[in-house]
Amino acid sequence: MIAAIDTDALLELVWAAPLAVLVVTISWGLVIRGMTHAFEAQREGRTVAVGVHALVAVAGLALFTAALVAGLLIMLDKD
């Protein structure tokens, strides 16, 4: 028996999976980098730098959460 291959879905997977990996990796990296630099700046007493780095961490966390929710919604979508 010959299996039917959905080439459209396969081609979509070829670009969507690496894009998802990049978004999740970069966004989580922003969280780690932002928090690390914010803690360092706090120890050094640089309040403006703390705020900027904390903002980077929050933006990364928001992007990570959005990617996670979008991924879950896509997986749970029943066509």
C-alpha contacts under 8 A as a table, 3 or more apart, distances in Angstrom:
res1	aa1	res2	aa2	distance
6	D	9	A	5.55
6	D	10	L	6.32
7	T	10	L	4.89
7	T	11	L	6.01
8	D	11	L	5.21
8	D	12	E	6.15
9	A	12	E	5.01
9	A	13	L	6.17
10	L	13	L	5.06
10	L	14	V	6.38
11	L	14	V	5.03
11	L	15	W	6.95
12	E	15	W	5.69
12	E	16	A	5.89
13	L	16	A	5.01
13	L	17	A	5.60
14	V	17	A	6.20
14	V	18	P	7.24
15	W	18	P	5.89
15	W	19	L	6.34
16	A	19	L	5.14
16	A	20	A	6.08
17	A	20	A	5.13
17	A	21	V	6.22
18	P	21	V	5.01
18	P	22	L	6.15
19	L	22	L	5.14
19	L	23	V	6.19
20	A	23	V	5.18
20	A	24	V	6.12
20	A	67	A	7.57
21	V	24	V	5.34
21	V	25	T	5.96
22	L	25	T	5.18
22	L	26	I	5.88
23	V	26	I	5.34
23	V	27	S	5.91
23	V	63	L	7.95
23	V	64	F	7.51
23	V	67	A	7.25
24	V	27	S	5.27
24	V	28	W	6.07
24	V	63	L	7.99
24	V	64	F	5.77
24	V	67	A	6.67
24	V	68	L	7.94
25	T	28	W	5.35
25	T	29	G	6.02
26	I	29	G	4.94
26	I	30	L	6.19
26	I	60	G	7.90
27	S	30	L	5.09
27	S	31	V	6.51
27	S	60	G	4.53
27	S	61	L	6.62
27	S	63	L	5.90
27	S	64	F	5.28
28	W	31	V	5.03
28	W	32	I	6.37
28	W	60	G	6.19
28	W	61	L	6.79
28	W	64	F	6.26
29	G	32	I	5.14
29	G	33	R	5.94
29	G	60	G	7.58
30	L	33	R	5.10
30	L	34	G	5.70
30	L	56	V	6.46
30	L	57	A	5.67
30	L	59	A	7.86
30	L	60	G	4.99
30	L	61	L	7.75
31	V	34	G	5.26
31	V	35	M	6.08
31	V	56	V	7.01
31	V	57	A	4.09
31	V	58	V	6.83
31	V	59	A	7.77
31	V	60	G	5.07
31	V	61	L	5.84
32	I	35	M	5.38
32	I	36	T	6.03
32	I	57	A	6.99
33	R	36	T	5.18
33	R	37	H	6.09
33	R	57	A	7.17
34	G	37	H	5.36
34	G	38	A	5.93
34	G	53	H	4.62
34	G	54	A	5.70
34	G	55	L	7.53
34	G	56	V	5.35
34	G	57	A	4.40
35	M	38	A	4.96
35	M	39	F	6.14
35	M	53	H	6.64
35	M	54	A	6.10
35	M	57	A	5.83
36	T	39	F	5.31
36	T	40	E	6.34
37	H	40	E	4.96
37	H	41	A	6.00
37	H	50	V	7.51
37	H	53	H	6.18
38	A	41	A	5.10
38	A	42	Q	6.05
38	A	49	A	6.88
38	A	50	V	4.50
38	A	51	G	7.32
38	A	52	V	7.84
38	A	53	H	5.05
38	A	54	A	5.81
39	F	42	Q	5.02
39	F	43	R	6.31
39	F	50	V	7.22
40	E	43	R	5.22
40	E	44	E	6.41
41	A	44	E	5.00
41	A	45	G	6.11
41	A	46	R	5.23
41	A	47	T	7.15
41	A	49	A	6.09
41	A	50	V	5.51
42	Q	45	G	4.98
42	Q	46	R	5.91
42	Q	47	T	6.54
42	Q	50	V	5.91
43	R	46	R	7.85
46	R	49	A	5.52
46	R	50	V	6.34
47	T	50	V	5.00
47	T	51	G	6.43
48	V	51	G	5.22
48	V	52	V	6.34
49	A	52	V	5.06
49	A	53	H	6.05
50	V	53	H	5.32
50	V	54	A	5.93
51	G	54	A	5.07
51	G	55	L	6.02
52	V	55	L	5.08
52	V	56	V	6.37
53	H	56	V	4.99
53	H	57	A	6.28
54	A	57	A	4.98
54	A	58	V	6.17
55	L	58	V	5.06
55	L	59	A	6.09
56	V	59	A	5.13
56	V	60	G	6.14
57	A	60	G	5.07
57	A	61	L	6.12
58	V	61	L	4.98
58	V	62	A	6.09
59	A	62	A	5.06
59	A	63	L	6.19
60	G	63	L	5.10
60	G	64	F	6.03
61	L	64	F	4.96
61	L	65	T	6.02
62	A	65	T	5.13
62	A	66	A	6.09
63	L	66	A	5.08
63	L	67	A	6.13
64	F	67	A	5.15
64	F	68	L	6.13
65	T	68	L	5.01
65	T	69	V	6.10
66	A	69	V	5.18
66	A	70	A	5.98
67	A	70	A	5.08
67	A	71	G	6.01
68	L	71	G	5.16
68	L	72	L	6.23
69	V	72	L	5.11
69	V	73	L	6.10
70	A	73	L	5.10
70	A	74	I	6.11
71	G	74	I	5.14
71	G	75	M	6.16
72	L	75	M	5.10
72	L	76	L	6.08
73	L	76	L	5.16
73	L	77	D	5.94
74	I	77	D	5.19
